[in-house]
Amino acid sequence: MLQFSKTETKDLSIAIIVITLLFAYLYSNGTFGMMIYLIPISLVTIGLSFILHELGHKYVAQKYGFFAEFRKWNTGLLIAIITGLFGFIFLAPGAVYIGSYTGIITDEENGKISIAGPIVNIILAVIFLLIEISLKPFFLLSSPLSTYLMITAMIGFHINSFLALFNLLPIPMLDGSKVMKWNLPLWIVSIVVAGLLTYASYSSILL
């Protein structure tokens, strides 16, 4: 069972609120009315994607008996806010900090902890894709509700696919470098799946 400290709960809440508002602002092009309309969508898609990604890392780490808590990165949040004002967002709001009480974390343990976040995003991407496909017939009716749900599903599909792909890049500090070090075939399969989902989210070739 996941355990949270008061500090961690506060940091997660702040990060989610900032992320939600920033992406709602970005997608609305700064239009206040549209931003209010998009806040719930931003929360369900980007906010949900972010927190569940981090909780994936946390869950596996705690299963191993490690210390694992999310901490916001104030500098990263500030950079996200500044870049958001210029029409794009460099997102680095924080991360789950993990420590072993024995001082030892094996490559396998580190790899499994690292793959958990992208796997969560891949699962969410597939769920949002299935919702998008199921809503397509109703979307043709152009009802406000079906349109709202369709937009939510499309953004959720794209964001989760991209987050999985980005985090699986074999770059130090990202999840991909740790997964590749532990299990190269699993890393290849994971990043290919994430890449295909990301491509599909741009091109809608599966719809």
TIDO-752383 format. One record per residue: x, y, z of N, C-alpha, C, CB in turn; residue in one letter. Coordinates in nm, 2 decimals. Glycine has a CB too. Layout:
BEGIN
X/Y/Z/X/Y/Z/X/Y/Z/X/Y/Z/a
...
//
This chain:
BEGIN
0.08/-0.12/0.00/0.00/0.00/0.00/0.09/0.12/0.00/-0.10/0.00/0.12/m
0.05/0.22/-0.08/0.13/0.34/-0.09/0.12/0.42/0.04/0.09/0.43/-0.21/l
0.23/0.48/0.08/0.23/0.56/0.20/0.28/0.70/0.16/0.32/0.50/0.31/q
0.22/0.80/0.21/0.25/0.94/0.18/0.27/1.02/0.31/0.14/1.01/0.09/f
0.38/1.11/0.30/0.40/1.20/0.41/0.33/1.33/0.38/0.55/1.23/0.43/s
0.31/1.42/0.48/0.24/1.54/0.46/0.32/1.63/0.36/0.23/1.62/0.59/k
0.45/1.63/0.37/0.53/1.71/0.27/0.51/1.66/0.13/0.68/1.70/0.31/t
0.51/1.52/0.11/0.49/1.47/-0.02/0.36/1.50/-0.08/0.51/1.32/-0.02/e
0.25/1.49/0.00/0.12/1.52/-0.04/0.11/1.67/-0.08/0.02/1.50/0.07/t
0.17/1.76/-0.01/0.17/1.90/-0.04/0.25/1.92/-0.17/0.24/1.98/0.07/k
0.37/1.86/-0.19/0.44/1.88/-0.31/0.37/1.83/-0.43/0.58/1.81/-0.30/d
0.31/1.71/-0.42/0.23/1.65/-0.53/0.12/1.75/-0.57/0.18/1.51/-0.50/l
0.05/1.80/-0.47/-0.07/1.89/-0.50/-0.02/2.01/-0.57/-0.14/1.93/-0.36/s
0.09/2.07/-0.52/0.14/2.19/-0.59/0.18/2.17/-0.73/0.26/2.25/-0.51/i
0.25/2.06/-0.76/0.29/2.02/-0.89/0.17/2.00/-0.98/0.38/1.90/-0.89/a
0.07/1.93/-0.94/-0.04/1.90/-1.02/-0.12/2.02/-1.05/-0.13/1.80/-0.95/i
-0.14/2.11/-0.96/-0.21/2.24/-0.98/-0.14/2.32/-1.08/-0.23/2.31/-0.85/i
-0.01/2.33/-1.07/0.07/2.41/-1.16/0.06/2.35/-1.30/0.22/2.42/-1.12/v
0.08/2.22/-1.31/0.08/2.15/-1.44/-0.06/2.17/-1.51/0.11/2.00/-1.43/i
-0.16/2.15/-1.43/-0.30/2.16/-1.48/-0.33/2.30/-1.54/-0.40/2.13/-1.38/t
-0.29/2.40/-1.46/-0.32/2.54/-1.50/-0.24/2.58/-1.62/-0.30/2.64/-1.39/l
-0.11/2.54/-1.62/-0.02/2.57/-1.73/-0.07/2.52/-1.87/0.12/2.53/-1.70/l
-0.11/2.39/-1.87/-0.15/2.33/-1.99/-0.29/2.38/-2.04/-0.15/2.18/-1.98/f
-0.37/2.41/-1.94/-0.50/2.47/-1.97/-0.48/2.61/-2.04/-0.59/2.48/-1.85/a
-0.38/2.68/-1.98/-0.35/2.81/-2.04/-0.29/2.80/-2.18/-0.25/2.88/-1.95/y
-0.20/2.70/-2.20/-0.14/2.68/-2.33/-0.24/2.64/-2.43/-0.03/2.57/-2.32/l
-0.32/2.54/-2.40/-0.42/2.49/-2.50/-0.53/2.60/-2.53/-0.49/2.37/-2.45/y
-0.55/2.69/-2.44/-0.65/2.80/-2.46/-0.60/2.92/-2.53/-0.71/2.84/-2.33/s
-0.46/2.92/-2.55/-0.40/3.04/-2.61/-0.42/3.17/-2.52/-0.45/3.07/-2.75/n
-0.43/3.14/-2.39/-0.45/3.26/-2.30/-0.59/3.31/-2.29/-0.35/3.36/-2.34/g
-0.68/3.25/-2.36/-0.82/3.30/-2.35/-0.89/3.25/-2.22/-0.90/3.25/-2.47/t
-0.93/3.34/-2.14/-0.97/3.30/-2.00/-1.09/3.21/-2.00/-1.01/3.43/-1.92/f
-1.19/3.24/-2.08/-1.31/3.15/-2.09/-1.27/3.01/-2.13/-1.41/3.21/-2.18/g
-1.19/3.00/-2.24/-1.15/2.87/-2.29/-1.06/2.80/-2.19/-1.07/2.88/-2.42/m
-0.98/2.87/-2.11/-0.89/2.81/-2.01/-0.98/2.75/-1.90/-0.80/2.92/-1.95/m
-1.08/2.81/-1.86/-1.17/2.76/-1.76/-1.24/2.63/-1.81/-1.28/2.86/-1.71/i
-1.27/2.63/-1.94/-1.33/2.51/-2.00/-1.23/2.40/-2.01/-1.38/2.55/-2.15/y
-1.11/2.43/-2.02/-1.00/2.32/-2.04/-0.94/2.27/-1.91/-0.90/2.37/-2.13/l
-0.96/2.34/-1.80/-0.90/2.30/-1.68/-0.94/2.16/-1.64/-0.94/2.40/-1.56/i
-1.06/2.12/-1.64/-1.09/1.98/-1.61/-1.03/1.88/-1.70/-1.25/1.95/-1.61/p
-1.02/1.91/-1.83/-0.96/1.82/-1.93/-0.81/1.81/-1.90/-0.98/1.88/-2.07/i
-0.75/1.93/-1.87/-0.60/1.93/-1.83/-0.58/1.85/-1.71/-0.56/2.07/-1.82/s
-0.66/1.86/-1.61/-0.65/1.78/-1.49/-0.65/1.63/-1.51/-0.75/1.83/-1.38/l
-0.76/1.59/-1.58/-0.78/1.45/-1.61/-0.67/1.39/-1.70/-0.92/1.43/-1.67/v
-0.62/1.46/-1.79/-0.52/1.41/-1.88/-0.38/1.43/-1.83/-0.54/1.48/-2.02/t
-0.33/1.56/-1.84/-0.19/1.59/-1.80/-0.17/1.56/-1.65/-0.16/1.73/-1.83/i
-0.26/1.61/-1.57/-0.24/1.60/-1.42/-0.24/1.45/-1.38/-0.35/1.67/-1.34/g
-0.34/1.38/-1.44/-0.35/1.23/-1.41/-0.23/1.16/-1.46/-0.48/1.18/-1.47/l
-0.18/1.19/-1.58/-0.07/1.12/-1.64/0.06/1.14/-1.56/-0.04/1.17/-1.78/s
0.07/1.26/-1.51/0.19/1.29/-1.43/0.19/1.22/-1.30/0.20/1.45/-1.41/f
0.08/1.23/-1.22/0.08/1.17/-1.09/0.09/1.02/-1.09/-0.04/1.22/-1.01/i
0.02/0.96/-1.19/0.02/0.81/-1.19/0.16/0.76/-1.24/-0.09/0.76/-1.29/l
0.23/0.84/-1.33/0.36/0.80/-1.37/0.45/0.80/-1.24/0.42/0.90/-1.47/h
0.45/0.90/-1.17/0.53/0.91/-1.05/0.49/0.81/-0.94/0.52/1.05/-0.98/e
0.36/0.78/-0.93/0.32/0.68/-0.83/0.36/0.54/-0.88/0.17/0.69/-0.81/l
0.37/0.52/-1.01/0.42/0.39/-1.06/0.56/0.36/-1.01/0.42/0.39/-1.21/g
0.65/0.47/-1.02/0.79/0.45/-0.96/0.78/0.43/-0.81/0.87/0.58/-0.99/h
0.70/0.50/-0.74/0.69/0.50/-0.60/0.64/0.36/-0.55/0.59/0.61/-0.54/k
0.54/0.31/-0.62/0.48/0.18/-0.58/0.58/0.07/-0.58/0.36/0.15/-0.66/y
0.65/0.06/-0.70/0.75/-0.05/-0.71/0.87/-0.03/-0.61/0.81/-0.05/-0.86/v
0.91/0.09/-0.59/1.02/0.12/-0.50/0.98/0.08/-0.36/1.06/0.27/-0.50/a
0.86/0.11/-0.32/0.81/0.07/-0.18/0.79/-0.08/-0.17/0.69/0.15/-0.15/q
0.76/-0.14/-0.28/0.75/-0.29/-0.28/0.88/-0.36/-0.25/0.69/-0.34/-0.41/k
0.99/-0.29/-0.29/1.12/-0.34/-0.26/1.17/-0.30/-0.12/1.22/-0.29/-0.37/y
1.09/-0.22/-0.05/1.13/-0.17/0.08/1.21/-0.05/0.08/1.20/-0.28/0.15/g
1.22/0.02/-0.03/1.30/0.14/-0.04/1.22/0.27/0.01/1.35/0.16/-0.18/f
1.29/0.37/0.05/1.23/0.50/0.08/1.20/0.56/-0.06/1.33/0.59/0.16/f
1.08/0.61/-0.08/1.04/0.67/-0.20/0.93/0.78/-0.18/0.98/0.56/-0.30/a
0.97/0.90/-0.21/0.88/1.01/-0.19/0.90/1.11/-0.30/0.90/1.08/-0.05/e
0.79/1.17/-0.34/0.79/1.28/-0.45/0.83/1.41/-0.38/0.66/1.29/-0.52/f
0.92/1.48/-0.45/0.95/1.62/-0.41/0.94/1.71/-0.53/1.10/1.62/-0.35/r
0.87/1.82/-0.52/0.87/1.92/-0.62/1.00/1.98/-0.64/0.76/2.02/-0.60/k
1.03/2.03/-0.76/1.15/2.10/-0.79/1.11/2.25/-0.83/1.23/2.04/-0.91/w
1.13/2.34/-0.73/1.09/2.47/-0.75/1.14/2.54/-0.87/1.12/2.56/-0.63/n
1.27/2.52/-0.90/1.33/2.57/-1.02/1.26/2.52/-1.15/1.48/2.54/-1.03/t
1.23/2.39/-1.15/1.16/2.33/-1.26/1.02/2.39/-1.28/1.16/2.18/-1.25/g
0.95/2.41/-1.17/0.82/2.47/-1.18/0.83/2.61/-1.23/0.75/2.46/-1.04/l
0.93/2.68/-1.19/0.94/2.82/-1.24/0.97/2.82/-1.39/1.05/2.89/-1.16/l
1.06/2.73/-1.43/1.09/2.73/-1.57/0.97/2.69/-1.65/1.21/2.62/-1.60/i
0.89/2.60/-1.60/0.77/2.56/-1.67/0.67/2.68/-1.69/0.69/2.45/-1.60/a
0.66/2.76/-1.58/0.57/2.88/-1.59/0.62/2.98/-1.69/0.56/2.94/-1.45/i
0.75/3.00/-1.68/0.81/3.10/-1.78/0.80/3.06/-1.92/0.96/3.13/-1.74/i
0.83/2.93/-1.95/0.82/2.88/-2.09/0.68/2.88/-2.13/0.89/2.74/-2.10/t
0.59/2.85/-2.04/0.44/2.84/-2.07/0.39/2.98/-2.12/0.36/2.80/-1.95/g
0.45/3.09/-2.07/0.41/3.22/-2.11/0.46/3.25/-2.26/0.47/3.32/-2.02/l
0.56/3.17/-2.30/0.61/3.19/-2.44/0.55/3.08/-2.54/0.76/3.18/-2.44/f
0.45/3.01/-2.49/0.38/2.92/-2.59/0.43/2.78/-2.59/0.39/2.97/-2.72/g
0.52/2.74/-2.50/0.56/2.60/-2.49/0.59/2.57/-2.34/0.68/2.56/-2.58/f
0.60/2.45/-2.30/0.63/2.41/-2.16/0.74/2.32/-2.15/0.50/2.36/-2.10/i
0.85/2.36/-2.08/0.95/2.27/-2.04/0.92/2.21/-1.91/1.10/2.34/-2.04/f
0.88/2.09/-1.90/0.82/2.03/-1.78/0.91/1.95/-1.70/0.70/1.95/-1.82/l
0.95/2.00/-1.58/1.03/1.92/-1.49/0.99/1.96/-1.35/1.19/1.95/-1.51/a
0.87/1.92/-1.31/0.81/1.97/-1.18/0.87/1.90/-1.06/0.67/1.95/-1.19/p
0.93/1.79/-1.08/0.98/1.72/-0.96/1.00/1.57/-0.99/0.90/1.74/-0.84/g
1.03/1.49/-0.89/1.05/1.35/-0.92/1.04/1.27/-0.79/1.18/1.32/-0.98/a
1.02/1.14/-0.80/1.02/1.05/-0.68/1.17/1.03/-0.64/0.94/0.92/-0.71/v
1.21/1.06/-0.53/1.34/1.04/-0.48/1.34/0.90/-0.40/1.39/1.15/-0.38/y
1.44/0.82/-0.44/1.44/0.68/-0.39/1.57/0.65/-0.32/1.42/0.58/-0.51/i
1.56/0.59/-0.21/1.68/0.55/-0.13/1.67/0.41/-0.07/1.71/0.66/-0.03/g
1.78/0.34/-0.07/1.78/0.21/-0.01/1.83/0.22/0.14/1.86/0.11/-0.09/s
1.77/0.16/0.23/1.81/0.16/0.37/1.94/0.08/0.39/1.70/0.11/0.46/y
1.97/0.00/0.29/2.10/-0.08/0.30/2.21/-0.01/0.22/2.08/-0.22/0.24/t
2.17/0.09/0.14/2.26/0.16/0.06/2.29/0.10/-0.08/2.39/0.18/0.13/g
2.21/-0.01/-0.11/2.23/-0.08/-0.23/2.10/-0.09/-0.31/2.28/-0.22/-0.20/i
2.10/-0.05/-0.44/1.99/-0.07/-0.53/2.05/-0.14/-0.66/1.92/0.06/-0.57/i
2.01/-0.26/-0.69/2.07/-0.33/-0.80/2.02/-0.28/-0.93/2.03/-0.48/-0.79/t
2.08/-0.31/-1.04/2.04/-0.27/-1.17/1.90/-0.32/-1.20/2.14/-0.32/-1.28/d
1.87/-0.44/-1.16/1.73/-0.50/-1.18/1.63/-0.42/-1.11/1.73/-0.65/-1.14/e
1.66/-0.39/-0.98/1.56/-0.32/-0.90/1.54/-0.18/-0.96/1.61/-0.30/-0.75/e
1.65/-0.11/-0.99/1.64/0.02/-1.05/1.57/0.02/-1.19/1.79/0.08/-1.07/n
1.60/-0.08/-1.27/1.53/-0.10/-1.39/1.38/-0.12/-1.38/1.59/-0.21/-1.47/g
1.34/-0.20/-1.29/1.19/-0.23/-1.27/1.12/-0.10/-1.21/1.17/-0.34/-1.17/k
1.19/-0.03/-1.12/1.13/0.09/-1.07/1.12/0.19/-1.18/1.22/0.15/-0.96/i
1.22/0.20/-1.27/1.22/0.30/-1.38/1.12/0.27/-1.49/1.36/0.31/-1.44/s
1.10/0.14/-1.52/1.00/0.11/-1.63/0.86/0.13/-1.58/1.03/-0.04/-1.67/i
0.83/0.13/-1.45/0.70/0.13/-1.40/0.63/0.26/-1.45/0.70/0.13/-1.25/a
0.70/0.38/-1.44/0.63/0.50/-1.49/0.59/0.50/-1.63/0.73/0.62/-1.46/g
0.68/0.47/-1.73/0.64/0.46/-1.87/0.53/0.36/-1.90/0.76/0.43/-1.95/p
0.54/0.24/-1.83/0.43/0.14/-1.84/0.30/0.19/-1.81/0.47/0.01/-1.76/i
0.29/0.27/-1.70/0.17/0.33/-1.65/0.11/0.42/-1.77/0.18/0.41/-1.52/v
0.20/0.50/-1.83/0.16/0.59/-1.93/0.12/0.52/-2.06/0.28/0.69/-1.97/n
0.18/0.41/-2.09/0.14/0.33/-2.20/0.00/0.27/-2.18/0.24/0.21/-2.23/i
-0.02/0.22/-2.06/-0.16/0.17/-2.03/-0.26/0.28/-2.04/-0.16/0.11/-1.89/i
-0.23/0.39/-1.98/-0.33/0.51/-1.99/-0.35/0.55/-2.13/-0.28/0.62/-1.91/l
-0.24/0.55/-2.22/-0.26/0.59/-2.36/-0.35/0.49/-2.43/-0.12/0.59/-2.43/a
-0.34/0.36/-2.40/-0.43/0.26/-2.47/-0.57/0.28/-2.42/-0.38/0.12/-2.43/v
-0.59/0.31/-2.29/-0.73/0.33/-2.24/-0.79/0.46/-2.30/-0.72/0.35/-2.08/i
-0.71/0.57/-2.31/-0.77/0.69/-2.38/-0.79/0.66/-2.53/-0.67/0.80/-2.36/f
-0.71/0.58/-2.59/-0.73/0.55/-2.73/-0.86/0.47/-2.75/-0.61/0.47/-2.79/l
-0.88/0.37/-2.66/-1.01/0.30/-2.67/-1.13/0.38/-2.65/-1.00/0.18/-2.57/l
-1.12/0.48/-2.55/-1.23/0.57/-2.53/-1.25/0.66/-2.65/-1.20/0.66/-2.41/i
-1.14/0.70/-2.72/-1.15/0.79/-2.84/-1.22/0.71/-2.95/-1.01/0.83/-2.88/e
-1.18/0.58/-2.97/-1.24/0.50/-3.07/-1.39/0.48/-3.04/-1.17/0.37/-3.09/i
-1.43/0.45/-2.92/-1.57/0.42/-2.88/-1.65/0.55/-2.90/-1.57/0.37/-2.74/s
-1.59/0.67/-2.88/-1.67/0.79/-2.89/-1.68/0.84/-3.03/-1.60/0.90/-2.80/l
-1.61/0.79/-3.12/-1.61/0.84/-3.26/-1.75/0.85/-3.32/-1.52/0.76/-3.35/k
-1.83/0.74/-3.31/-1.97/0.75/-3.36/-2.05/0.86/-3.30/-2.04/0.62/-3.35/p
-2.04/0.88/-3.17/-2.12/0.99/-3.10/-2.06/1.13/-3.13/-2.11/0.96/-2.95/f
-1.93/1.13/-3.16/-1.87/1.26/-3.19/-1.93/1.32/-3.32/-1.72/1.24/-3.21/f
-1.97/1.23/-3.41/-2.03/1.28/-3.54/-2.16/1.35/-3.51/-2.05/1.16/-3.63/l
-2.22/1.33/-3.40/-2.35/1.39/-3.36/-2.32/1.54/-3.32/-2.42/1.32/-3.25/l
-2.20/1.57/-3.29/-2.16/1.70/-3.25/-2.23/1.76/-3.13/-2.18/1.80/-3.36/s
-2.26/1.67/-3.03/-2.32/1.71/-2.91/-2.21/1.77/-2.82/-2.39/1.60/-2.83/s
-2.24/1.87/-2.73/-2.13/1.93/-2.65/-2.06/1.83/-2.56/-2.20/2.04/-2.56/p
-2.14/1.73/-2.50/-2.08/1.63/-2.42/-1.98/1.54/-2.49/-2.19/1.55/-2.35/l
-2.03/1.49/-2.61/-1.94/1.40/-2.69/-1.82/1.47/-2.73/-2.02/1.34/-2.81/s
-1.83/1.60/-2.77/-1.71/1.68/-2.81/-1.62/1.70/-2.70/-1.76/1.82/-2.86/t
-1.67/1.73/-2.58/-1.58/1.75/-2.46/-1.51/1.62/-2.42/-1.67/1.79/-2.34/y
-1.58/1.51/-2.43/-1.52/1.38/-2.39/-1.42/1.34/-2.50/-1.62/1.27/-2.38/l
-1.45/1.37/-2.63/-1.36/1.33/-2.74/-1.23/1.41/-2.72/-1.42/1.36/-2.87/m
-1.24/1.54/-2.69/-1.12/1.62/-2.67/-1.03/1.57/-2.56/-1.15/1.77/-2.65/i
-1.10/1.53/-2.45/-1.03/1.47/-2.33/-0.96/1.34/-2.37/-1.13/1.44/-2.22/t
-1.02/1.26/-2.45/-0.96/1.13/-2.49/-0.84/1.15/-2.58/-1.06/1.04/-2.55/a
-0.86/1.25/-2.67/-0.75/1.27/-2.77/-0.63/1.33/-2.70/-0.80/1.37/-2.88/m
-0.65/1.42/-2.61/-0.53/1.48/-2.54/-0.47/1.38/-2.45/-0.58/1.60/-2.45/i
-0.55/1.30/-2.38/-0.50/1.19/-2.29/-0.42/1.09/-2.36/-0.61/1.13/-2.22/g
-0.47/1.05/-2.48/-0.39/0.96/-2.57/-0.26/1.01/-2.61/-0.47/0.92/-2.69/f
-0.26/1.14/-2.65/-0.13/1.20/-2.70/-0.03/1.22/-2.59/-0.16/1.33/-2.77/h
-0.08/1.28/-2.48/0.01/1.31/-2.37/0.07/1.19/-2.31/-0.07/1.39/-2.26/i
0.00/1.08/-2.28/0.05/0.96/-2.22/0.15/0.89/-2.32/-0.06/0.87/-2.18/n
0.11/0.89/-2.45/0.20/0.83/-2.54/0.34/0.90/-2.55/0.14/0.83/-2.69/s
0.33/1.03/-2.55/0.45/1.11/-2.56/0.53/1.10/-2.43/0.42/1.26/-2.59/f
0.47/1.10/-2.32/0.54/1.09/-2.19/0.61/0.96/-2.18/0.44/1.11/-2.07/l
0.55/0.85/-2.22/0.61/0.72/-2.22/0.74/0.72/-2.31/0.52/0.61/-2.26/a
0.72/0.78/-2.43/0.83/0.78/-2.53/0.95/0.86/-2.48/0.78/0.83/-2.67/l
0.91/0.98/-2.43/1.02/1.08/-2.38/1.10/1.02/-2.27/0.96/1.21/-2.34/f
1.03/0.96/-2.17/1.09/0.90/-2.05/1.17/0.78/-2.08/0.99/0.88/-1.95/n
1.14/0.71/-2.19/1.22/0.59/-2.23/1.34/0.62/-2.32/1.13/0.50/-2.30/l
1.36/0.75/-2.35/1.48/0.78/-2.42/1.61/0.74/-2.34/1.49/0.93/-2.46/l
1.71/0.69/-2.41/1.83/0.64/-2.34/1.92/0.75/-2.30/1.90/0.54/-2.42/p
1.87/0.85/-2.22/1.95/0.96/-2.18/1.96/0.95/-2.03/1.87/1.10/-2.22/i
2.08/0.98/-1.98/2.11/0.97/-1.83/2.01/1.06/-1.76/2.25/1.02/-1.80/p
1.96/1.01/-1.65/1.86/1.07/-1.56/1.72/1.04/-1.60/1.88/1.22/-1.56/m
1.70/1.00/-1.73/1.56/0.95/-1.77/1.55/0.80/-1.75/1.54/0.99/-1.92/l
1.42/0.76/-1.74/1.40/0.62/-1.71/1.46/0.52/-1.81/1.25/0.59/-1.71/d
1.47/0.56/-1.94/1.51/0.48/-2.05/1.66/0.43/-2.03/1.51/0.55/-2.18/g
1.74/0.51/-1.98/1.88/0.47/-1.96/1.90/0.36/-1.85/1.97/0.59/-1.92/s
1.81/0.36/-1.75/1.82/0.26/-1.64/1.75/0.13/-1.69/1.74/0.32/-1.52/k
1.64/0.14/-1.77/1.58/0.02/-1.82/1.67/-0.05/-1.92/1.44/0.06/-1.88/v
1.73/0.03/-2.01/1.83/-0.03/-2.11/1.94/-0.10/-2.04/1.88/0.08/-2.20/m
1.99/-0.04/-1.93/2.11/-0.10/-1.86/2.07/-0.23/-1.80/2.16/-0.01/-1.75/k
1.94/-0.24/-1.75/1.90/-0.37/-1.69/1.85/-0.47/-1.79/1.78/-0.33/-1.59/w
1.77/-0.43/-1.89/1.71/-0.53/-1.98/1.69/-0.47/-2.12/1.57/-0.58/-1.92/n
1.79/-0.48/-2.20/1.78/-0.42/-2.34/1.66/-0.46/-2.42/1.91/-0.46/-2.41/l
1.63/-0.59/-2.43/1.51/-0.63/-2.51/1.38/-0.57/-2.46/1.49/-0.78/-2.51/p
1.36/-0.56/-2.33/1.24/-0.50/-2.27/1.24/-0.35/-2.31/1.24/-0.52/-2.12/l
1.36/-0.28/-2.30/1.36/-0.14/-2.34/1.33/-0.12/-2.48/1.50/-0.09/-2.31/w
1.38/-0.21/-2.57/1.35/-0.19/-2.71/1.20/-0.21/-2.74/1.43/-0.30/-2.80/i
1.14/-0.31/-2.68/0.99/-0.33/-2.70/0.91/-0.21/-2.65/0.95/-0.46/-2.63/v
0.95/-0.17/-2.53/0.88/-0.06/-2.46/0.88/0.07/-2.55/0.93/-0.03/-2.32/s
1.00/0.11/-2.59/1.02/0.23/-2.66/0.96/0.23/-2.80/1.17/0.27/-2.67/i
0.96/0.11/-2.86/0.89/0.09/-2.99/0.74/0.11/-2.98/0.92/-0.05/-3.05/v
0.68/0.04/-2.87/0.54/0.05/-2.85/0.50/0.20/-2.82/0.50/-0.03/-2.73/v
0.58/0.27/-2.74/0.56/0.41/-2.71/0.57/0.49/-2.83/0.65/0.46/-2.60/a
0.67/0.46/-2.92/0.68/0.54/-3.04/0.57/0.52/-3.13/0.81/0.49/-3.11/g
0.52/0.40/-3.15/0.40/0.37/-3.24/0.28/0.44/-3.18/0.38/0.22/-3.25/l
0.26/0.44/-3.05/0.14/0.51/-2.99/0.15/0.66/-3.02/0.13/0.47/-2.84/l
0.27/0.71/-3.00/0.29/0.86/-3.02/0.26/0.89/-3.16/0.43/0.90/-2.98/t
0.31/0.81/-3.26/0.29/0.84/-3.40/0.14/0.83/-3.43/0.36/0.74/-3.49/y
0.07/0.73/-3.37/-0.07/0.72/-3.39/-0.15/0.84/-3.34/-0.12/0.59/-3.33/a
-0.10/0.89/-3.22/-0.17/1.01/-3.16/-0.16/1.13/-3.25/-0.11/1.03/-3.02/s
-0.05/1.14/-3.33/-0.04/1.25/-3.42/-0.11/1.23/-3.55/0.11/1.28/-3.45/y
-0.11/1.11/-3.60/-0.16/1.09/-3.73/-0.30/1.03/-3.73/-0.07/0.99/-3.81/s
-0.35/0.97/-3.62/-0.48/0.91/-3.60/-0.50/0.80/-3.70/-0.59/1.02/-3.62/s
-0.39/0.73/-3.74/-0.40/0.62/-3.84/-0.48/0.50/-3.78/-0.26/0.58/-3.88/i
-0.50/0.49/-3.65/-0.57/0.38/-3.60/-0.72/0.40/-3.59/-0.52/0.34/-3.46/l
-0.76/0.52/-3.62/-0.90/0.56/-3.61/-0.98/0.55/-3.75/-0.92/0.70/-3.55/l
//
